[in-house]
Amino acid sequence: MIELPEAVVLSNQLSKELTGKTITSVIAAQNPHKFAWYSGDPNQYPDILTNKRVVGVVSYGGQIEVIAEDMTLVFSDGVILRYQKNAEPPPNKHQLFLSFDDETSLFASIAMYGGLLCAPRGKNDNQYYLIAKEKPSPISDSFHNDYFMSLFDSNAENLSLKAFLATNQRIPGIGNGVLQDILFHAGLHPKKKVKTLNEFDKNKLFNSIKCTLHAMTVQGGRDTEKDIFGNQGGYQTNLSKNSVEKPCKKCGSVIIKEAYMGGSIYYCPSCQIL
């Protein structure tokens, strides 16, 4: 899934590879997917994107925005992006395929769900996108301790830490993937209630958010995700599908996986006591 570290890594790669290139052909919704979210009719994408020149790529939270003159294309959630440097045909299955004037191409496919939103610049009204643009990135200086402490309002008191970090776009870009290591480094259990945190716990959590996301980003994303060339990220996750029933890197206890809030949580029963 695209979360903040991957959004930064992918947007930087796409900016380097695509900026200055012109889109020469577009194929959208060739393989229908129930949970592929488009803006309006995807059959209109070729008309509004073809012959547009890419002028930049940016990221907001867990979203990637490709700016093509007066149009924008936003990728989010579970979109898998792959870039082809040679004049290769598109893969058999994809939800969006873009060819460029130098015979390179970019294709997007979706496993579970994901956004492929195309809109005129300044006209994307998707709420997740707008909130991600509005709120400070947790890896920026604007996301400081005072701002973080303001998130602990009355609406958050009865939430678990997983819900606090990953719901209602409280911190755009933090999802169920990156929060596992954030809580691991803070020594906090994902089921722990916000109202039970003391000031020391909150400061540990703030520092872990900043440090963990920074490490994930500078190391090229998590090892559970891949970049536009299909390479795994360089950040070795402590808690993920790769660590289940393996020894904790801190204490040696066996890592546990549980179903929680419609997904999975991972934790060390010794380092993250509930």
N, C-alpha and C positions, 0 to 999 in steps of 0.2 A: 504494500500500500504506500502511496505517496504521503509522507509526513514531512515535517519541516526540513530535516537534513537532506532528504532525497529531493525535495523541491528545489533547494538551493543548488545542489550538485547538478541536477538535470537541467535547470535553467541556465547555469553557467556553461554547460556543455552545448546546449542548443544555441545559446547566444553566439558562441564561438563558431559553430558549424553553419548556422542558418542566416545570420545577419548579412544583409546585402544580396541575398539570393531571391529570385522571383519564383513564385509558385506557378508551375506550368500545367498541372492537372490535379484534380481532386476526386477521390472516390470515397463516398460516405455511406455508411449503413449497408455495405454490400452483404454482410452477414448479420442479420437482425439479432439483437440481444435485448432481452427484456429490461435489463438494468443498465443499458447504455443511455445516458441522458444527454440529449441534444437540445439546442436552442431552436425551437420551432421545427420546421421540416428539414431534415438532413439532406434531402434531395436538392435543396437550394444552396448547399455549401459550395458546389462547383461554381455556380454563378457569382457568388459573392467573394470567393477567395482566389479564383484563377486570375493570373496576371498581377497579383498583388506582391509587392516587394517587402520582405521581412526587414523591419527597421530595429527590432530589439526583442529581447526575451527577459522577463522578470519573474520573480516569485513572491507570493504573499502567503504566509502560513504554509499550508500544504498544497497550494495551487500554483500552477505554472501558466504564465500568460505570454503567448506569442503575439507580437504586434506586427501586423501586416498592413502598412499604410493606414487606411481608415477603419480597418477591421481588427478584431482581436479573437484569438482562439485560446480558450482556457482548458487545461487538462487538470483533473483532480481525482482524488480517492484512488480507485484501483486501476487506473489506466497504465498500461505497460507500453512504454515508448521505445522504439528501436530505430536507429539511424543506419542507412545503407549508403556507403560511399560510392559504390559502383552502380552502373545502370542495370540493377537486378529487378526482376518482376516482383510484384507484391506477393506476400505470403498467401496461402490458400484462405486463411481466415483473418479478418481484421475488421475494425469498426470505423477506421478512417485511414486514408492513405494520401500522402502529399508527395508530388514529384516537383523537382526544382530545375532551374535552367542549366545547371551543371551536371545533370543526370544523377544527382544524389536523390535520396528519398527518405521520408519519415513515415512510419506507420504506427498506429495506436490500436491495441487490442485490449479487451477487458475479460478478466476471469470471473469476477463476482459482480462488481458494479463500478461505475465511474462516470465522470462528467467530461463531455466533449463539447463545450459551449462556444458558439460562434456568435459574435454580436458586433455592431459598430462601436468604435472607441467611445467610452463613456456611457454606453447604453446597456451594459451587462447588469441586469437587475437581480441576479442570483444572490440571495441573502448571505450564503457562506462566503462568496467572493467579496461582497461589500464589507462584511465584518472583518475578514482577513486583511483587507486594505486599510481599514480604519484603525485597528488595534496595533499596538507596538509589537514587533517581533521579539520573542524571548531571547534572541541572540544579539539584540541591539541595545545600545545604551539607554534607550527610552524605556526599556523594560527593567526598571530599577526596583530596589527593595520596597520603596514607598508605594509604587504602583502595584507590586505583587501583594502587599499587605492589604490593599484596598479591595482585593478580590475576595477576601474573607468576610463577606457580608452575611446578613441574616439568611439569605437564600441558600448559602453554602453550608451552614452549620450541620445539617443532618445528612449531608452527602458523604459517601466513602471517598477516599482519595482518588480512586480510579474515576469515579463520577465527576469529582471536582476538576480533575485535570483534562478529561476527555469529552465532556458534554457541554452543550450550549455554547460552543465556540468561545469558552471562557479564555482559553489561550490557543488561538488558531495555530495549527501545525502540530499540536501535540495530540496524538491518538493512542489507541491501545497498544501500538508497537513500541514507540519510544518511551512511554510512561513506565514500562517495566524496568528498564535500567535506571531511569530517574529515581524511582522509588527504592531500587536496590542500593544505589549509592547513598541515598538519604537514610537507609536503614528503616524504612517505613513500609508497613504492610498495605497492599492495595485495598483491603477491606476496612482499614482503620478509618474511623469517623473524623471528619474535619473538626468537630467540636471538642475532640479529645486532645488536639494538638496544643502544645505550649509554644512560647515564643522561640525556644531553642529548636523545636521541631520545624517550625515554619521557616526559620533561617536556614536550617539544613536543607529543606526542600527547595527553597529559592536558589541556594548555591548549587544544588544538584541539577536543577533545571538549566541554569546557565552553563555549568561545566560539562554536563553530559551532552547537551545539544551541540555545544561548540566542538567537542571531541568527535561526535558523530559526523558533523558537517566537514570539518577539516580533513577527516580520514576517508572522505568519499562516500559517506552513507553507511548504513548498516550492512552486515554480511548476509542478512536475510533478503536484501533487495539488490537490484541490478541497475546499472546506468544505461545510457542510450546505445552503448556498444555491446551490452550483454555481460559486462563485467560486474562481479560482486563488489559490494562496498567493502572498504578496508577496516571499518569499525567492528571489532569482535564483540558481539552481544553477550552479556552475562546472563540475561534472562530472555529466552525466546524458544521457538520450536526446536532450536539446535541444542538447548541445554537441559531439556526434560530428562529427569532421572540421572543426571550427571552430577558430580560433586560441585558444590559451591566453590568459586575461586577464592573466596575469603576464608571460609571455615571448614569446608569439606563435607558439609551436610548435603543430602540429596535434594536437588531442586524439584519442587512440586508444581504440577499444573492442575488448575481447577477451572471448571466452567463458572462464569460469573458475569452478570449483566449482559447476557446475550453473546458473550465471547469468552476468551480464555484469559486467565491471569497466571503468572509465574512468580514464584517467590522462594526464598530460602527460609525454612521454618526456624532457623537459629538466628539469622541476621535480621529478619523482618518479623518480629514477634507481634502478634495481634493483641 
